[in-house]
Amino acid sequence: MLFELEDVRVLRGDTVVLDGLSAQLPDGAVTAITGPSGAGKSTLLRLLNRLADPDAGAVRFRGSDVRRLDVLELRRRVGLVAQLPALLEGTVAECVAAGARFAGRAEPACGPLLERAGLDASLGARAADQLSVGQQQRVMLARALALEPEVLLLDEPTSALDPDSREAIERTLRELAIPLVIVTHDAAQAERLATHHIAL
């Protein structure tokens, strides 16, 4: 099993965000986490690579409680692509290389990572802030792939995109050969992409 959540409870102040959540996310699958706004979808995603910890219960990654794993090593193994692009200043290649630097690895060849994320390799020399939002989202994906993660977490990866860009991102995600966990408010997108579903 890739992830297991057992009787998880999360509070935000006096507000209960998740209560008694138990779920299994199978290895090799694309898992969609769906539900209305405020249901705790992004919170659940953040539990999986310890950007947050539960107030009660357990979260396990490949059988190990995530709280017993080194947090930086966990985040190298469990990559996250946030909802909004957060690119660094500089070129696209420099933004992509930041992922490898975070992992303490030699800087990878940018071109193949951009191509894997559905972009033209020639964009590596462009200033990151000159890209469209859809292109920036795919640069964030390339940066996460530079970590060579065992699984990718994606928080609303197409929420700010036009239909053509959304379709391109979805096509890219279908071609990735690693497990994915995708938070989406779009039930149709979950049906298109996912092989496993968690509804909150």
C-alpha positions as CSV (number, residue, x, y, z in Angstrom):
1,M,0.0,0.0,0.0
2,L,1.3,3.4,-0.9
3,F,-0.4,5.5,1.8
4,E,-2.6,4.5,4.7
5,L,-4.6,6.9,6.9
6,E,-6.0,5.5,10.1
7,D,-8.6,7.4,12.2
8,V,-7.1,10.8,11.2
9,R,-8.3,13.9,12.9
10,V,-7.1,17.4,12.0
11,L,-8.1,20.6,13.8
12,R,-7.6,24.2,12.6
13,G,-8.1,26.2,15.7
14,D,-11.5,25.1,17.0
15,T,-12.6,23.9,13.6
16,V,-12.5,20.2,12.8
17,V,-11.2,19.8,9.3
18,L,-10.9,16.0,9.2
19,D,-12.4,13.6,11.7
20,G,-12.0,9.9,11.9
21,L,-10.7,9.6,8.3
22,S,-9.4,6.1,7.4
23,A,-8.4,5.4,3.8
24,Q,-5.9,3.4,1.7
25,L,-4.2,4.8,-1.4
26,P,-2.9,1.8,-3.5
27,D,0.5,1.8,-5.1
28,G,0.7,2.2,-8.8
29,A,-2.7,4.0,-8.9
30,V,-3.8,7.5,-9.8
31,T,-5.9,8.5,-6.7
32,A,-8.3,11.4,-6.9
33,I,-9.3,13.2,-3.7
34,T,-12.6,15.0,-4.3
35,G,-15.2,16.9,-2.3
36,P,-16.7,20.4,-1.8
37,S,-14.6,23.4,-0.8
38,G,-13.6,23.2,2.8
39,A,-13.9,19.4,3.0
40,G,-10.2,19.0,3.8
41,K,-8.9,17.9,0.5
42,S,-5.7,20.0,0.5
43,T,-5.2,19.3,4.2
44,L,-5.3,15.6,3.4
45,L,-2.7,16.1,0.7
46,R,-0.4,18.0,3.0
47,L,-0.5,15.2,5.6
48,L,1.0,12.8,3.0
49,N,4.4,14.6,2.9
50,R,4.2,16.2,6.4
51,L,3.5,19.8,5.5
52,A,1.0,19.1,8.2
53,D,0.6,16.5,10.9
54,P,-2.7,15.0,12.2
55,D,-3.9,15.9,15.7
56,A,-4.8,12.2,16.1
57,G,-4.5,9.1,14.1
58,A,-1.7,7.9,11.8
59,V,-0.5,8.4,8.3
60,R,1.8,5.7,6.8
61,F,3.9,5.8,3.6
62,R,4.8,2.3,2.4
63,G,4.1,0.9,5.8
64,S,6.1,3.5,7.9
65,D,4.5,6.2,10.0
66,V,5.5,9.4,8.3
67,R,6.4,11.0,11.6
68,R,9.2,8.5,12.0
69,L,10.7,9.3,8.6
70,D,13.2,12.2,8.0
71,V,10.9,15.0,6.8
72,L,13.3,16.1,4.0
73,E,13.9,12.6,2.8
74,L,10.1,12.0,2.8
75,R,9.6,15.2,0.7
76,R,12.2,14.0,-1.8
77,R,10.3,10.7,-2.2
78,V,6.9,12.3,-2.1
79,G,6.9,15.3,-4.5
80,L,4.3,18.0,-4.3
81,V,3.0,20.4,-7.1
82,A,1.1,23.2,-5.4
83,Q,-2.1,24.7,-6.7
84,L,-0.5,28.0,-7.7
85,P,2.8,28.1,-9.5
86,A,5.6,29.4,-7.2
87,L,8.5,29.9,-9.6
88,L,11.9,31.3,-8.5
89,E,13.4,34.3,-10.3
90,G,15.5,33.4,-13.2
91,T,15.3,31.1,-16.2
92,V,13.0,28.1,-16.5
93,A,16.1,25.9,-16.3
94,E,17.2,27.5,-13.0
95,C,13.7,26.9,-11.6
96,V,13.7,23.2,-12.7
97,A,17.3,22.7,-11.3
98,A,16.1,24.0,-7.9
99,G,14.3,20.7,-7.4
100,A,17.5,18.7,-7.8
101,R,19.5,21.1,-5.5
102,F,16.8,20.6,-2.9
103,A,17.5,16.8,-3.1
104,G,21.3,17.4,-2.9
105,R,21.7,16.0,-6.4
106,A,23.7,17.2,-9.4
107,E,21.6,19.5,-11.6
108,P,19.8,17.4,-14.2
109,A,19.5,18.1,-17.9
110,C,16.6,20.5,-18.1
111,G,15.4,19.6,-21.6
112,P,14.2,16.1,-20.9
113,L,12.4,17.1,-17.8
114,L,10.6,19.9,-19.6
115,E,9.6,17.5,-22.4
116,R,8.4,15.0,-19.8
117,A,6.2,17.7,-18.4
118,G,4.8,18.5,-21.8
119,L,6.9,21.6,-22.7
120,D,9.4,22.3,-25.5
121,A,13.0,21.9,-24.3
122,S,13.9,25.3,-25.8
123,L,11.9,27.0,-23.0
124,G,14.8,26.4,-20.6
125,A,16.5,29.6,-21.5
126,R,13.3,31.7,-21.1
127,A,12.6,33.9,-18.1
128,A,10.2,31.9,-15.9
129,D,8.0,35.0,-15.4
130,Q,7.4,35.3,-19.2
131,L,5.5,32.0,-19.4
132,S,1.8,31.6,-19.4
133,V,0.1,30.2,-16.2
134,G,-0.3,26.8,-17.9
135,Q,3.4,26.7,-18.9
136,Q,4.4,27.8,-15.3
137,Q,2.3,24.9,-13.9
138,R,4.2,22.5,-16.2
139,V,7.5,24.0,-15.1
140,M,6.4,23.2,-11.5
141,L,5.7,19.7,-12.6
142,A,9.2,19.4,-14.2
143,R,10.8,20.7,-11.0
144,A,9.0,18.1,-8.9
145,L,10.1,15.4,-11.4
146,A,13.7,16.5,-11.0
147,L,13.5,15.0,-7.5
148,E,12.8,11.6,-9.1
149,P,10.0,11.1,-6.6
150,E,8.3,7.8,-5.9
151,V,4.9,9.5,-6.0
152,L,3.6,12.9,-7.0
153,L,1.0,14.9,-5.1
154,L,-0.9,17.5,-7.1
155,D,-3.2,20.1,-5.6
156,E,-5.8,21.3,-8.1
157,P,-3.3,21.1,-11.0
158,T,-5.5,22.6,-13.6
159,S,-7.8,25.0,-11.6
160,A,-6.4,28.2,-13.1
161,L,-6.1,27.0,-16.7
162,D,-8.1,27.4,-19.8
163,P,-9.6,24.2,-21.4
164,D,-6.7,23.7,-23.9
165,S,-4.0,24.0,-21.1
166,R,-6.1,21.7,-18.9
167,E,-6.2,19.1,-21.6
168,A,-2.5,19.4,-22.1
169,I,-1.7,19.0,-18.4
170,E,-4.1,16.0,-18.2
171,R,-2.4,14.4,-21.2
172,T,1.0,14.8,-19.5
173,L,-0.2,13.3,-16.2
174,R,-1.6,10.3,-18.0
175,E,1.8,9.7,-19.5
176,L,3.7,9.8,-16.2
177,A,4.8,6.4,-15.1
178,I,4.6,7.0,-11.3
179,P,1.7,7.0,-8.8
180,L,-0.2,10.2,-8.5
181,V,-2.5,11.7,-5.9
182,I,-4.6,14.5,-7.3
183,V,-6.8,16.9,-5.3
184,T,-9.6,18.1,-7.6
185,H,-13.0,19.8,-7.2
186,D,-13.8,18.6,-10.8
187,A,-15.6,15.3,-10.6
188,A,-15.3,14.9,-14.4
189,Q,-11.5,15.3,-14.2
190,A,-11.4,12.7,-11.4
191,E,-13.2,10.3,-13.7
192,R,-10.9,11.0,-16.6
193,L,-7.6,10.6,-14.7
194,A,-8.1,8.4,-11.6
195,T,-8.2,4.7,-11.0
196,H,-9.0,5.1,-7.3
197,H,-11.2,7.7,-5.6
198,I,-11.5,9.2,-2.1
199,A,-14.6,11.4,-1.6
200,L,-14.6,13.8,1.4
